[in-house]
Amino acid sequence: MHFRFVPQDEQDKEANLDEWLKQSRAVPGTQTLQALSISQPCLYNYTIDGTQTVIVNQSSPVCLICSNTAFDKWLVGSLYPGIAGAPYIFYVESPVATLLSVLQVGCYSLPGQEDIISSTIGVAVPVIPHVVTYVNETDNLTLVSSNVITATPSFIALSGRSWLDPKGSSIRLLTSPAGIITGLVPFVNRTAAGNYTCVARLVANANGVTTVTGTTLVVVYYPPTVLSPQPTVYMVQGRTIQLNCTFDGLPAPNVIWTHPNGSVITSQSRFTIQTTSTSSSLTITSLVGGGDTGTYTCRATNFRGVSSNTVQLFVQVPPDPPTNVMVTSVGNSSLSLSWTNGFNGFSPLSNVVISYEVDRYPQEGTQAQTFPMGTSATLVGLHPYSNYTLHVSLTNAVGFISNPTNITATILSLRPMAPAITSVVAMSSTQVTIMWTPPSINSSTTAPVTSWTVLYSCYSPWNPSSCPSGSITSSSTSSSITGLKKGSRYTFVVFGVNSGGIGDVSLPATNQTLVDPPTVVVGLNAIVMTTTSVSLTWTPPADNGGQNISHYVIQYGFLDGNYLTNISNTTTMATQILLSGLTENSWYLFSVAAHNGFAVGDVSSKVTLLVGYPIKPASVLASGITDTYVNITWQLQNPAGFIDYFILSYRLESSQTWNVAAPILSNGTLNYLLTGLSPNTTYVVGVATKNGLLYPSNYTTVTFTTAAKPYVTGPQVIYAGVPFSITCNLAVGFPGQITWSRLGSSIPSSASSVGNNLNFTNPQTGDSGVYTCGYVNSSATSTSQIITIQPLTPSVSGPGDTVTPGTKFNLTCNVGTGYSTSVVWSKDGSPTLPMNAMASGNVLIFTNPQPADSGKYTCSFLGFNGPVSEAFVVSIEEQSDIMSIEEVAIISTVTTHWAESKAAISGDHLTMEANTVYSLQKRNNASGEIGYTGDQEQDTAMEVNCAYATFKFNENNEIETY
């Protein structure tokens, strides 16, 4: 324990704790103490009077005060007789104890010790035998505390005890020896783990009561459980696979992986194991089909048990070759095979590939045909009288193909073998002669050939439909074919026919018919590129004369009237050319002819063109001008030159910045509707021509002013039932057909449009709104007019709430504008008016009003939609002098002196306190000033007369009279 002795006369000086603690003194015979700063205030403050027993929790600061104010020393146990000096507080900063320590503390004065006053300090804390308690799952958990009773003095009792689980709930207590607290949790499971707290209540006397606690951590051991998220896994050989398992268990289990062959796997070579507190993974690289396929086991073990789970790994490999391959049938050009499928390599079989070579046609190499998965297939398109070597392979879904199974087969045929073409000779532009020799094998295996057929086809790049295919039949080994396309390349094949059927086709032979001059080129087009250059483009001729076009001949020159002068020629192999070095602003004539290397064709249609900048339009006009759009038309020069398209732009008259409205208007367009303009604005519109050059021609312009925006005029406020109109004011040039709209609603049925006006015959309050006018086929709208239609409710105006008798006044019935109806007056519901009241039109005149004339006066008249009325209350009363605020003094009757408070008067207002009785006094004296009184004696010498009124303001600022 740490003891500090603090001067009592300074015990409340918390701001100077460090200073007065410096007077603390060490107690010889105990541990050396230091004057340390108090880290926390005393949780217990007791006076030592010889009867107290103080029990505190461990580490809870306590302060003891001696009841003998004249004491000089403290006695701590029997270790030291005391310390001389001024009275001190005995401060125990941090009590500690193993179970419960008891310390006698006393105070006394010199020279005798007969007045020793002592008390006991008990420091208590329950001790749990084990900081951590271990238990197996499904076992009973028993928690036992230390013997807190036997360790305490006989005057301290254990009055309350309990064990609390981690959620703060009490667990079952067992009968145990005195002072021992024993708790039981039967058949625990892993969710029962956590901190359990023992709570004991110790009692010595009224001041010696405390609750102490102790805690133990319960750890529940349980066997492991292993889970495998993927019980079956497939992976292609040569790749990498990761097998996973998750587990739990306490203590943390030891995890191993076993191979399908039963051996324990370690991290080496192609195998890597990584294990965390809850999972483990086995990574295998460069998978091997035969060695790595199988069942892998993840096993977790602790002293509570063993758990394992498996992962089945299939390493996918090429399938096995088919077995029992045999030829089941042979035809003239086909054969059929059958086989038995083998192991699929852990991947579904997908296709059968049959490749083959033929001995009589080695130039064809190895060919292959693919079939859907099955156990038989038929090859077609084979050569008759040939020996075949066949290879049958299987493929699976991951793309592996098996080794082939080989077999040979021979196809014999009664049909003719293929002949050999010996020559194809072009006799003219439309005729060729073809010759061939019969096949060498035509004896015992084939029947005699009865006829030969020649097939031919050609391709014309210029006109494929004009180059048809055909066939002829011949009984000899030669034939002449006529009606062919000139200059076209033909392909010929020959086959024989006998009693066995149609024979094999010969290898193809080609040749070309003779050539004619090409026809005329078409689609000649000329575009001016610069002021001295022109681009020509065209389309090849429909007929090249039987020979590909080799080049084109271009001719051009000045057009001088009907004659061509300064003629130039050039050639190109393309269907376009750029001619440069031409004379600016000159008319040229251009023509093109095709050449096929044999002859030049006819020239194309001639094209004339003005070389140079385009010529701007002759005139531009503006018509149909409105507030937002205008119709623009223009005329061309004659001649206008070559024009690709027109450009239309506009600008404000006050600006030089052009806005392009239509960047490309096709040639032939001579008008444009320009929209999106602003009302009452002057614009300049320009039109230019473009002929392919970088820059267009200059603008031809027109200037105009758009019409002004329409606006609405009419009343803004009107009474219900009063007819009225609003007018749409249009500028000159606007169409006459007006449209009206109301913001957020439709035009009411009581309104009709006549000319430029919108007439309201019987307007109601619901017809109020924002009205806007426009005109048909225009996006322009007018300024808006806000119309408010008020209900017809008259008002009555008159004097204030109170009128002095005899004071003349008038009541006026205010009727809405536009009404000219008679007004009827009544008093308190009766048409009979007082003698002092006289009605004159809308005015009720009071000449000599009296208090009897007070009441509610109502004016009534017939409105457009029925009778309407309004009332006004008139009060005619005598006035008391005491209420003239300017002449009163405020005197509080609560005080013992009469006192005047002029500060409470502000104009005609009085400021008073609630729940205070006041008197109002009016005094008139010779000097005209308010008199002054004091000590409840009136200065009557200055008073002519006076009057009093007594009243009180309550909490609600209401006056209560006295």
Secondary structure, DSSP 8 states (H G I E B T S, - for coil): --EEEEEGGGTT-GGGHHHHHTT----TTS--------SS--SEEEEE-SS-EEEEETT--EEEEES-TT--EEEETTTB----SS-EEEEESS---SSEEEEEEEEE-SS-STT-EEEEEEEE----S-SEEEEETTS-EEEE---TTTTS-TT-EEEEEEEE-TTS-B-EEE--STT--EEEE-S--GGG-EEEEEEEEEESSSS-EEEEEEEEEEEEEEEEEEE-S-SEEEEETTS-EEEEEEEEEES--EEEEE-TTS-EE-SBTTEEEEE-SSEEEEEE-S--HHHH-EEEEEEEEETTEEEEEEEEEEEE------EEEEEEEE-SS-EEEEEE----TTS-EEEEEEEEEETT-GGG--EEEEEESSSEEEE-S--SSEEEEEEEEEEETTS-B---EEEEEEE--SS----EEEEEEE-SSS-EEEEEE--S--STTS----EEEEEEEEE-SS-GGGS--EEEEESSSEEEE-S--TT-EEEEEEEEEETTEEEEE---EEEE---------EEEEEEEEETTEEEEEEE--S--TTS---EEEEEEEEEETTEEEEEEEEEESSSEEEE-S--TTEEEEEEEEEE-SS-B------EEEEESS----SEEEEES--SS-EEEEEE--SS----SEEEEEEEETT----EEEEEEEETT--EEEE----TT-EEEEEEEEESSSSS----EEEEEE-----EEES-SEEETT--EEEEEE--TT--S-EEEEETTB---TTEEEETTEEEESS--GGG-EEEEEEETT---B---EEEEEE----EEE-S-SEE-TT--EEEEEE--TT-----EEEETTBS---TTEEEETTEEEESS--GGG-EEEEEEEEETTEEEEEEEEEEE----GGG-GGGEEEEESSSSS----GGGEETTEE---TTEEEEEEEEEETTSS----BTTB--GGGEEEEEEEEEEE-TTS-EEE-
